[in-house]
Amino acid sequence: MIDQFLLGLGVVLQPHILMYAFIGVFIGQLIGVLPGIGAITAISLLLPVTFYLDATTSMIMLAGIYYGSQYGGSIASILLNLPGTPSSVVTCLEGYPLSKSNRGGLALFVAALSSFAGGMVGVAILVLAAIPMTIIALRFGAPEYAMLVILGLLAASLIGTGSQIRSFAMVVLGIALGLVGADQTTGYYRFVAIPELADGISLVSLAMGLFGVSEIIRNAAVRSTPGRVMSIRMRDVIPTRAEARTLGLPILRGSSIGSFFGALPGTGAAIASFMAYAIEKRVSRTPEKFGTGHLPGLAGPESANNAAAQTGFIPTLTLGIPGDAVMALIIGALILNGIIPGPRLMVDQPELFWGVIASFFVGNIILLLINIPLIRLWVLLLRIPYQKLYPVIIVMICVGVYSHRTSVTDVVLTLAFGILGYVMKNYRFEPAPVLLGFVLGPLLEDNFRRAMLIYRGDFTVFVTRPISAILVTCSVVLVVFAIRSSIKARRKTARVLS
């Protein structure tokens, strides 16, 4: 494996391929900063370019756009509370409070460093464990995916900084919103009030509305200051020794979680980042700091989504199974070049396979070198007067949302979700669990229905299959642990009051 990786490194370090790798990650970062655009739009627009490049070069460029957008998505999340990509939604929870407390530069540095570390761990796992992880992924059937989604939904109830009951209610709301549109199996329309909702609600509309537009409404309502004056000295960007010591374990845990979820078809970086945040909050000795600008809560999800972006290529290249829409485009680009992804790709096209993997290593280094010098420039965005910044942000949101599905209805829904998010925040309902419920709800329905059809309605299949039984046990332990923690907190409050 090491020899094959060195072969790939020799491919990607060729000057013309290195240039396209740089172009890919740079475009990906810029696309990630723009709210609502996303890697899928950029790859779709640049897909015709691959007709004029060889397969290895085009794949390296497209892959760079994908994981480069993971870096860029954190910038707008931290500075403006606008998730540039779905996987950077969790970054808003800790990154934006840091920005509001005049520590935006530190948040950007930690995000870049965590993303780099997560990407490197993902590359290492790709090199050393691509084949074993492929075998494990093949063992996941409908029951395992259903239980994995349930575990994720339960963990989502722990994401919010307030009441777990409120967070659970938000998860249920997200599931209900995810059911809008045509049923994937029967084609029956559900909750379709107008014909434009037949294709369902766009994730981009929901994320931009709940996080971006709602924050603009809040800021416009309470602020009249011309802009935020922030320090941009490099010594203020680098974390202190005490802060740096708190980042190692969250980055390691996040990278491990991201690597695992990235290798599972149909999951991806967004779910990995949510799970990493939930686990960090659960294992933390100071969970009350989450939501106020806690660095471990920023480092864990950032390392998770970049690790998942790397290992997401495992099922794509070795099985020909796309993990998400972006991976489906990557497969399309391969097929357009006359290459069929699958188990034989590693043998028949070693330069392409290992060249793409080695490009992750080189691309992450390029992104780190680009990001750190630009931190001071990104922070200067906050010096722009609010009354001038808001209209620009709204226009960017509308353009991004419209370009996703070329639908005016999506733009209207974004504004509606912005009002809903404003009301939710005023009544202390966290919007983040809504996003995870929205993403995982349809996945749960699809896999649960498939499991019931395959096993003829036998519910015991969830506890008789080994991997599924382990996930059921984890879910039960999580619920018991949450109930126990809640009882302890109530008793502690009662003692204080008495």
HUBELBEL-V152378 format. One record per residue. N is the residue number from 1. RES is the residue in one small letter. PSI is psi in degrees with one decimal (none if undefined). OMEGA is omega in whole degrees, 0 to 359 (999 if undefined). D_LAST is the distance of its C-alpha to the last C-alpha in Angstrom with 2 decimals. Layout:
((N & RES & PSI & OMEGA & D_LAST) (N & RES & PSI & OMEGA & D_LAST))
//
This chain:
((1 & m & -41.0 & 180 & 63.91) (2 & i & -41.7 & 179 & 63.95) (3 & d & -41.0 & 179 & 67.67) (4 & q & -37.7 & 178 & 67.17) (5 & f & -40.2 & 177 & 64.43) (6 & l & -34.1 & 174 & 66.86) (7 & l & -45.9 & 179 & 69.42) (8 & g & -36.5 & 179 & 67.04) (9 & l & -38.4 & 176 & 66.28) (10 & g & -32.4 & 178 & 70.02) (11 & v & -49.7 & 188 & 70.21) (12 & v & -22.4 & 181 & 67.43) (13 & l & 1.7 & 171 & 68.63) (14 & q & 137.6 & 189 & 71.92) (15 & p & -45.6 & 184 & 72.15) (16 & h & -34.1 & 177 & 72.51) (17 & i & -37.8 & 177 & 69.70) (18 & l & -36.8 & 178 & 67.44) (19 & m & -43.6 & 179 & 68.18) (20 & y & -31.1 & 175 & 67.12) (21 & a & -42.7 & 178 & 63.95) (22 & f & -43.6 & 179 & 63.13) (23 & i & -42.8 & 182 & 64.00) (24 & g & -49.6 & 183 & 61.76) (25 & v & -33.0 & 180 & 58.60) (26 & f & -45.7 & 177 & 59.22) (27 & i & -41.2 & 179 & 59.68) (28 & g & -41.1 & 179 & 56.64) (29 & q & -44.2 & 179 & 54.46) (30 & l & -40.8 & 179 & 55.79) (31 & i & -38.2 & 179 & 55.30) (32 & g & -33.5 & 179 & 51.71) (33 & v & -36.1 & 182 & 50.93) (34 & l & 119.5 & 184 & 52.29) (35 & p & 131.3 & 172 & 49.63) (36 & g & -12.5 & 183 & 50.64) (37 & i & -63.6 & 174 & 54.00) (38 & g & 161.6 & 182 & 53.14) (39 & a & -32.4 & 184 & 55.34) (40 & i & -37.1 & 178 & 56.82) (41 & t & -44.2 & 181 & 58.47) (42 & a & -44.1 & 180 & 59.86) (43 & i & -38.3 & 178 & 61.24) (44 & s & -42.6 & 181 & 62.75) (45 & l & -33.0 & 184 & 64.54) (46 & l & -0.2 & 180 & 65.80) (47 & l & -40.4 & 178 & 66.85) (48 & p & -23.9 & 179 & 70.48) (49 & v & -30.6 & 183 & 70.68) (50 & t & -16.9 & 178 & 70.46) (51 & f & -26.0 & 185 & 73.88) (52 & y & 2.4 & 179 & 75.46) (53 & l & 158.3 & 174 & 73.59) (54 & d & 165.4 & 187 & 73.84) (55 & a & -42.5 & 183 & 71.10) (56 & t & -46.8 & 181 & 69.47) (57 & t & -44.9 & 182 & 69.33) (58 & s & -38.9 & 179 & 68.01) (59 & m & -39.7 & 179 & 65.29) (60 & i & -40.1 & 179 & 64.14) (61 & m & -45.7 & 181 & 64.00) (62 & l & -39.6 & 177 & 62.10) (63 & a & -38.6 & 178 & 59.62) (64 & g & -38.8 & 177 & 59.08) (65 & i & -40.7 & 184 & 58.27) (66 & y & -56.5 & 183 & 55.66) (67 & y & -19.0 & 172 & 53.63) (68 & g & -33.9 & 178 & 54.37) (69 & s & -25.8 & 176 & 52.58) (70 & q & -38.6 & 175 & 49.42) (71 & y & -52.4 & 186 & 49.55) (72 & g & -32.2 & 182 & 50.33) (73 & g & -27.0 & 181 & 47.65) (74 & s & -22.2 & 185 & 44.92) (75 & i & -53.0 & 179 & 46.44) (76 & a & -31.2 & 178 & 45.95) (77 & s & -43.7 & 183 & 42.52) (78 & i & -45.1 & 187 & 41.31) (79 & l & -35.6 & 189 & 43.07) (80 & l & 1.9 & 183 & 43.06) (81 & n & 32.0 & 178 & 40.57) (82 & l & 106.0 & 180 & 43.67) (83 & p & 110.8 & 181 & 43.96) (84 & g & -30.3 & 177 & 47.63) (85 & t & 158.1 & 179 & 47.55) (86 & p & -34.5 & 182 & 45.26) (87 & s & -13.8 & 180 & 44.21) (88 & s & 8.8 & 177 & 43.02) (89 & v & -44.1 & 182 & 40.45) (90 & v & -28.7 & 179 & 37.66) (91 & t & -30.5 & 178 & 38.93) (92 & c & -34.1 & 188 & 37.82) (93 & l & -36.8 & 180 & 34.13) (94 & e & -32.9 & 183 & 34.15) (95 & g & -43.5 & 183 & 37.58) (96 & y & -42.0 & 174 & 37.28) (97 & p & -35.6 & 176 & 34.03) (98 & l & -39.9 & 179 & 35.85) (99 & s & -41.5 & 180 & 38.81) (100 & k & -25.4 & 180 & 36.83) (101 & s & 24.7 & 175 & 35.47) (102 & n & 28.2 & 180 & 39.10) (103 & r & 32.1 & 181 & 39.22) (104 & g & -37.3 & 179 & 41.46) (105 & g & -42.3 & 177 & 44.13) (106 & l & -42.7 & 180 & 41.80) (107 & a & -41.9 & 179 & 40.64) (108 & l & -39.1 & 179 & 44.30) (109 & f & -46.0 & 180 & 45.23) (110 & v & -39.8 & 179 & 42.48) (111 & a & -43.9 & 180 & 43.42) (112 & a & -43.4 & 181 & 47.11) (113 & l & -42.3 & 180 & 46.53) (114 & s & -40.3 & 178 & 44.29) (115 & s & -42.4 & 179 & 46.83) (116 & f & -45.9 & 181 & 49.61) (117 & a & -43.6 & 178 & 47.88) (118 & g & -40.5 & 178 & 47.06) (119 & g & -40.6 & 179 & 50.65) (120 & m & -40.6 & 177 & 52.07) (121 & v & -41.2 & 178 & 50.03) (122 & g & -40.6 & 178 & 51.20) (123 & v & -42.8 & 180 & 54.79) (124 & a & -41.7 & 179 & 54.53) (125 & i & -37.2 & 176 & 53.26) (126 & l & -43.0 & 183 & 56.06) (127 & v & -44.6 & 189 & 58.63) (128 & l & -26.5 & 190 & 57.45) (129 & a & 22.1 & 182 & 55.88) (130 & a & -46.6 & 183 & 57.49) (131 & i & -48.9 & 178 & 59.34) (132 & p & -39.4 & 180 & 56.55) (133 & m & -31.0 & 176 & 54.03) (134 & t & -41.8 & 179 & 56.65) (135 & i & -42.4 & 179 & 56.99) (136 & i & -43.3 & 180 & 53.22) (137 & a & -34.9 & 180 & 53.17) (138 & l & -20.7 & 179 & 56.02) (139 & r & -9.8 & 179 & 53.97) (140 & f & 116.7 & 174 & 51.44) (141 & g & -167.0 & 181 & 52.37) (142 & a & -43.8 & 179 & 50.81) (143 & p & -40.9 & 181 & 48.18) (144 & e & -42.7 & 179 & 47.06) (145 & y & -39.0 & 179 & 46.82) (146 & a & -45.3 & 180 & 44.87) (147 & m & -34.3 & 177 & 42.25) (148 & l & -40.1 & 179 & 42.18) (149 & v & -41.5 & 178 & 41.48) (150 & i & -42.2 & 176 & 38.66) (151 & l & -41.0 & 178 & 37.09) (152 & g & -39.3 & 179 & 37.50) (153 & l & -38.9 & 177 & 35.93) (154 & l & -40.6 & 178 & 32.86) (155 & a & -32.1 & 180 & 32.64) (156 & a & -29.3 & 179 & 33.03) (157 & s & -15.3 & 179 & 29.75) (158 & l & -2.6 & 184 & 28.15) (159 & i & -41.9 & 185 & 30.13) (160 & g & 152.2 & 180 & 28.15) (161 & t & -10.5 & 182 & 25.56) (162 & g & -139.8 & 183 & 23.25) (163 & s & 139.1 & 177 & 22.31) (164 & q & -29.9 & 177 & 24.43) (165 & i & -41.2 & 177 & 25.06) (166 & r & -41.9 & 179 & 26.51) (167 & s & -39.8 & 179 & 28.59) (168 & f & -39.3 & 177 & 29.88) (169 & a & -37.3 & 178 & 30.87) (170 & m & -34.2 & 175 & 32.78) (171 & v & -44.1 & 179 & 34.54) (172 & v & -41.0 & 177 & 35.65) (173 & l & -41.9 & 178 & 36.92) (174 & g & -40.2 & 177 & 38.87) (175 & i & -42.9 & 180 & 40.41) (176 & a & -41.6 & 178 & 41.48) (177 & l & -32.8 & 179 & 43.11) (178 & g & -17.9 & 180 & 44.85) (179 & l & -10.5 & 181 & 46.46) (180 & v & 133.5 & 178 & 48.30) (181 & g & -166.3 & 183 & 52.04) (182 & a & 136.0 & 175 & 54.62) (183 & d & 132.8 & 185 & 53.66) (184 & q & -27.1 & 183 & 55.03) (185 & t & -48.9 & 186 & 56.57) (186 & t & -19.8 & 184 & 57.82) (187 & g & 3.8 & 181 & 58.14) (188 & y & 135.7 & 181 & 56.42) (189 & y & 133.5 & 179 & 54.73) (190 & r & 126.9 & 178 & 51.00) (191 & f & 32.6 & 181 & 49.19) (192 & v & 94.7 & 182 & 52.26) (193 & a & -32.2 & 179 & 52.29) (194 & i & 152.9 & 183 & 55.08) (195 & p & -28.7 & 183 & 57.77) (196 & e & -15.8 & 180 & 56.53) (197 & l & 6.8 & 182 & 53.42) (198 & a & -31.0 & 179 & 55.63) (199 & d & 4.6 & 180 & 55.11) (200 & g & 176.9 & 179 & 51.33) (201 & i & 136.5 & 180 & 48.94) (202 & s & 133.7 & 176 & 49.61) (203 & l & -36.6 & 179 & 46.96) (204 & v & -43.8 & 179 & 48.18) (205 & s & -44.6 & 182 & 47.58) (206 & l & -46.7 & 182 & 44.04) (207 & a & -45.6 & 180 & 43.10) (208 & m & -37.9 & 181 & 44.85) (209 & g & -52.4 & 185 & 43.32) (210 & l & -33.4 & 184 & 39.66) (211 & f & -49.6 & 185 & 39.63) (212 & g & -60.8 & 184 & 42.62) (213 & v & -40.0 & 180 & 43.26) (214 & s & -38.6 & 179 & 39.60) (215 & e & -36.1 & 177 & 39.03) (216 & i & -41.8 & 178 & 42.17) (217 & i & -44.5 & 180 & 40.97) (218 & r & -47.0 & 182 & 37.63) (219 & n & -39.9 & 179 & 39.42) (220 & a & -29.2 & 183 & 42.09) (221 & a & -30.0 & 188 & 39.55) (222 & v & -10.4 & 186 & 37.54) (223 & r & 140.0 & 174 & 40.05) (224 & s & 9.4 & 180 & 43.18) (225 & t & 153.0 & 183 & 43.71) (226 & p & -24.7 & 182 & 47.04) (227 & g & 172.3 & 183 & 45.71) (228 & r & 122.4 & 177 & 43.51) (229 & v & 115.6 & 185 & 44.94) (230 & m & 143.6 & 174 & 44.33) (231 & s & 137.9 & 181 & 45.44) (232 & i & 28.6 & 175 & 47.93) (233 & r & 143.4 & 183 & 48.74) (234 & m & -31.1 & 181 & 49.14) (235 & r & -22.3 & 176 & 46.97) (236 & d & -15.6 & 181 & 44.04) (237 & v & -32.7 & 184 & 44.82) (238 & i & 132.4 & 180 & 44.61) (239 & p & 153.7 & 176 & 41.15) (240 & t & 170.9 & 179 & 40.21) (241 & r & -41.1 & 180 & 40.41) (242 & a & -41.1 & 178 & 36.67) (243 & e & -39.5 & 181 & 36.64) (244 & a & -35.3 & 180 & 39.75) (245 & r & -24.8 & 181 & 38.21) (246 & t & -5.0 & 187 & 35.48) (247 & l & -22.1 & 187 & 38.19) (248 & g & -55.1 & 182 & 40.27) (249 & l & -43.9 & 176 & 38.23) (250 & p & -40.2 & 178 & 37.26) (251 & i & -42.0 & 180 & 40.98) (252 & l & -44.8 & 179 & 42.05) (253 & r & -44.6 & 180 & 39.64) (254 & g & -41.2 & 179 & 40.58) (255 & s & -39.3 & 179 & 44.25) (256 & s & -44.5 & 180 & 44.06) (257 & i & -45.0 & 180 & 42.27) (258 & g & -40.4 & 179 & 44.74) (259 & s & -38.9 & 180 & 47.71) (260 & f & -50.8 & 183 & 46.73) (261 & f & -32.0 & 179 & 46.12) (262 & g & -32.3 & 182 & 49.16) (263 & a & -10.7 & 180 & 51.41) (264 & l & 121.9 & 179 & 50.37) (265 & p & 134.4 & 175 & 52.56) (266 & g & 0.0 & 179 & 50.76) (267 & t & -87.8 & 173 & 47.51) (268 & g & -175.8 & 189 & 48.01) (269 & a & -34.4 & 183 & 46.27) (270 & a & -47.5 & 180 & 43.87) (271 & i & -39.1 & 180 & 42.18) (272 & a & -42.6 & 181 & 42.21) (273 & s & -39.2 & 177 & 40.39) (274 & f & -45.7 & 181 & 37.63) (275 & m & -41.4 & 180 & 37.19) (276 & a & -41.2 & 180 & 37.18) (277 & y & -44.3 & 181 & 34.41) (278 & a & -42.0 & 180 & 32.23) (279 & i & -40.3 & 178 & 32.82) (280 & e & -41.2 & 180 & 32.17) (281 & k & -36.6 & 182 & 28.76) (282 & r & -39.8 & 183 & 27.96) (283 & v & -9.6 & 183 & 29.21) (284 & s & 145.1 & 174 & 27.83) (285 & r & -14.5 & 179 & 25.24) (286 & t & 65.1 & 182 & 24.19) (287 & p & -20.0 & 180 & 24.33) (288 & e & -17.3 & 179 & 22.38) (289 & k & -16.1 & 181 & 25.58) (290 & f & 135.9 & 184 & 27.73) (291 & g & -4.6 & 180 & 29.01) (292 & t & 4.9 & 182 & 28.91) (293 & g & 48.7 & 183 & 32.16) (294 & h & 121.3 & 186 & 31.51) (295 & l & -42.3 & 177 & 34.87) (296 & p & -32.9 & 177 & 34.43) (297 & g & -17.4 & 175 & 33.61) (298 & l & -40.8 & 185 & 36.93) (299 & a & -41.0 & 182 & 39.02) (300 & g & -57.0 & 180 & 38.27) (301 & p & -35.2 & 180 & 39.42) (302 & e & -40.0 & 177 & 42.32) (303 & s & -33.2 & 181 & 43.70) (304 & a & -46.9 & 185 & 43.19) (305 & n & -29.3 & 178 & 45.16) (306 & n & -35.2 & 174 & 48.05) (307 & a & -40.7 & 179 & 48.25) (308 & a & -35.0 & 179 & 48.34) (309 & a & -32.2 & 179 & 51.05) (310 & q & -52.5 & 184 & 53.20) (311 & t & -12.0 & 175 & 52.72) (312 & g & -18.0 & 178 & 53.14) (313 & f & -10.5 & 180 & 56.84) (314 & i & -58.6 & 179 & 56.86) (315 & p & -27.4 & 182 & 57.11) (316 & t & -48.0 & 185 & 59.16) (317 & l & -36.5 & 187 & 61.86) (318 & t & -24.1 & 181 & 61.94) (319 & l & -16.8 & 186 & 61.38) (320 & g & 22.2 & 181 & 62.39) (321 & i & 114.8 & 180 & 59.07) (322 & p & 134.2 & 178 & 57.38) (323 & g & -28.0 & 179 & 53.62) (324 & d & -172.3 & 184 & 53.38) (325 & a & -36.2 & 180 & 55.70) (326 & v & -42.5 & 179 & 56.48) (327 & m & -32.3 & 176 & 57.53) (328 & a & -38.5 & 177 & 59.71) (329 & l & -37.3 & 178 & 61.50) (330 & i & -43.8 & 177 & 61.98) (331 & i & -40.4 & 178 & 63.64) (332 & g & -40.4 & 178 & 65.76) (333 & a & -38.5 & 177 & 66.92) (334 & l & -45.6 & 182 & 67.92) (335 & i & -37.8 & 178 & 69.87) (336 & l & -27.1 & 178 & 71.61) (337 & n & 9.9 & 176 & 72.82) (338 & g & 20.6 & 182 & 74.19) (339 & i & 128.0 & 180 & 71.55) (340 & i & 116.9 & 179 & 69.67) (341 & p & 149.8 & 181 & 66.25) (342 & g & -172.4 & 183 & 65.54) (343 & p & -26.8 & 182 & 65.83) (344 & r & -10.0 & 185 & 69.32) (345 & l & -40.4 & 181 & 68.28) (346 & m & -31.1 & 182 & 67.30) (347 & v & -45.4 & 185 & 70.76) (348 & d & -31.7 & 182 & 72.97) (349 & q & 62.9 & 184 & 71.44) (350 & p & -34.9 & 180 & 69.95) (351 & e & -39.1 & 178 & 70.50) (352 & l & -50.7 & 184 & 68.60) (353 & f & -53.3 & 183 & 65.73) (354 & w & -24.1 & 174 & 65.17) (355 & g & -40.7 & 178 & 66.10) (356 & v & -43.8 & 181 & 63.23) (357 & i & -42.8 & 178 & 60.77) (358 & a & -29.2 & 179 & 62.08) (359 & s & -27.1 & 176 & 61.77) (360 & f & -43.1 & 180 & 57.99) (361 & f & -49.4 & 181 & 58.05) (362 & v & -42.4 & 182 & 60.34) (363 & g & -38.4 & 178 & 58.66) (364 & n & -36.4 & 176 & 55.18) (365 & i & -43.3 & 178 & 56.71) (366 & i & -45.1 & 182 & 58.46) (367 & l & -39.8 & 178 & 55.25) (368 & l & -42.4 & 180 & 53.37) (369 & l & -31.1 & 178 & 56.31) (370 & i & -42.6 & 190 & 56.33) (371 & n & -47.4 & 187 & 52.61) (372 & i & -45.6 & 178 & 51.73) (373 & p & -26.1 & 183 & 54.45) (374 & l & -2.8 & 182 & 53.59) (375 & i & -45.2 & 181 & 49.88) (376 & r & -35.9 & 179 & 50.69) (377 & l & -44.2 & 180 & 52.82) (378 & w & -38.8 & 181 & 50.14) (379 & v & -29.6 & 179 & 47.59) (380 & l & -17.7 & 175 & 50.14) (381 & l & -33.2 & 184 & 49.57) (382 & l & -7.0 & 176 & 46.40) (383 & r & -8.9 & 177 & 48.54) (384 & i & 132.9 & 180 & 50.28) (385 & p & 139.5 & 184 & 49.19) (386 & y & -40.8 & 183 & 46.83) (387 & q & -20.2 & 176 & 49.12) (388 & k & -27.9 & 183 & 51.88) (389 & l & -38.7 & 185 & 49.82) (390 & y & -49.0 & 179 & 48.28) (391 & p & -37.6 & 179 & 51.63) (392 & v & -43.6 & 180 & 52.88) (393 & i & -44.3 & 180 & 49.82) (394 & i & -42.6 & 178 & 50.10) (395 & v & -42.5 & 179 & 53.81) (396 & m & -41.9 & 179 & 53.14) (397 & i & -47.9 & 182 & 50.58) (398 & c & -41.7 & 179 & 53.03) (399 & v & -44.3 & 180 & 55.91) (400 & g & -44.3 & 180 & 53.96) (401 & v & -43.2 & 181 & 52.68) (402 & y & -39.1 & 182 & 56.13) (403 & s & -20.2 & 182 & 57.94) (404 & h & -46.8 & 180 & 55.85) (405 & r & 11.7 & 183 & 57.35) (406 & t & 51.0 & 183 & 59.47) (407 & s & 124.5 & 176 & 57.54) (408 & v & -31.3 & 179 & 56.75) (409 & t & -37.3 & 178 & 54.24) (410 & d & -36.7 & 178 & 52.18) (411 & v & -44.0 & 178 & 52.09) (412 & v & -42.4 & 179 & 50.92) (413 & l & -36.3 & 178 & 48.23) (414 & t & -44.5 & 178 & 47.05) (415 & l & -38.3 & 178 & 46.55) (416 & a & -42.4 & 178 & 44.80) (417 & f & -28.7 & 175 & 42.41) (418 & g & -43.6 & 177 & 41.83) (419 & i & -42.0 & 178 & 40.63) (420 & l & -44.0 & 179 & 38.49) (421 & g & -37.1 & 178 & 36.96) (422 & y & -44.5 & 179 & 36.26) (423 & v & -42.6 & 180 & 34.43) (424 & m & -45.2 & 181 & 32.47) (425 & k & -33.9 & 178 & 31.31) (426 & n & -30.5 & 180 & 30.28) (427 & y & 18.3 & 173 & 28.02) (428 & r & 38.4 & 171 & 26.73) (429 & f & 123.0 & 183 & 28.92) (430 & e & 132.9 & 180 & 30.49) (431 & p & -21.1 & 186 & 34.30) (432 & a & -44.9 & 179 & 34.95) (433 & p & -26.3 & 178 & 34.16) (434 & v & -42.5 & 182 & 36.61) (435 & l & -44.0 & 182 & 39.37) (436 & l & -38.6 & 175 & 38.84) (437 & g & -37.6 & 179 & 38.68) (438 & f & -40.0 & 182 & 41.86) (439 & v & -43.6 & 188 & 43.66) (440 & l & -23.0 & 182 & 42.63) (441 & g & -55.2 & 178 & 42.70) (442 & p & -33.8 & 178 & 46.53) (443 & l & -39.4 & 177 & 46.85) (444 & l & -46.9 & 180 & 44.67) (445 & e & -46.2 & 183 & 46.67) (446 & d & -47.4 & 183 & 49.98) (447 & n & -34.9 & 177 & 49.30) (448 & f & -43.9 & 179 & 47.61) (449 & r & -41.4 & 180 & 50.59) (450 & r & -40.7 & 179 & 53.03) (451 & a & -40.8 & 180 & 51.43) (452 & m & -34.4 & 178 & 51.63) (453 & l & -42.2 & 183 & 55.26) (454 & i & -40.6 & 185 & 56.32) (455 & y & 19.4 & 172 & 54.69) (456 & r & 45.1 & 175 & 55.45) (457 & g & 16.1 & 181 & 51.91) (458 & d & 107.6 & 183 & 50.82) (459 & f & -18.6 & 182 & 47.07) (460 & t & -11.6 & 180 & 47.29) (461 & v & -26.5 & 182 & 49.01) (462 & f & -18.4 & 180 & 45.65) (463 & v & -7.5 & 179 & 44.81) (464 & t & -25.1 & 176 & 48.37) (465 & r & 130.7 & 190 & 49.34) (466 & p & -51.9 & 183 & 47.98) (467 & i & -42.5 & 178 & 46.75) (468 & s & -41.3 & 180 & 45.21) (469 & a & -39.1 & 178 & 43.47) (470 & i & -42.2 & 180 & 41.96) (471 & l & -36.9 & 176 & 40.65) (472 & v & -43.7 & 179 & 39.20) (473 & t & -43.6 & 178 & 37.43) (474 & c & -40.5 & 179 & 36.03) (475 & s & -44.1 & 180 & 34.77) (476 & v & -43.9 & 178 & 33.05) (477 & v & -40.6 & 180 & 31.46) (478 & l & -43.3 & 179 & 30.26) (479 & v & -45.6 & 180 & 28.65) (480 & v & -42.7 & 180 & 26.97) (481 & f & -40.1 & 179 & 25.75) (482 & a & -42.4 & 179 & 24.37) (483 & i & -42.6 & 180 & 22.53) (484 & r & -44.3 & 179 & 21.13) (485 & s & -39.1 & 179 & 19.98) (486 & s & -41.2 & 178 & 18.35) (487 & i & -42.1 & 178 & 16.43) (488 & k & -41.7 & 180 & 15.32) (489 & a & -40.1 & 179 & 14.25) (490 & r & -41.6 & 179 & 12.16) (491 & r & -40.3 & 178 & 10.45) (492 & k & -42.2 & 178 & 9.96) (493 & t & -40.4 & 179 & 8.60) (494 & a & -39.8 & 178 & 6.09) (495 & r & -39.0 & 179 & 5.11) (496 & v & -42.3 & 180 & 5.49) (497 & l & -32.3 & 180 & 3.79) (498 & s & none & 999 & 0.00))
//
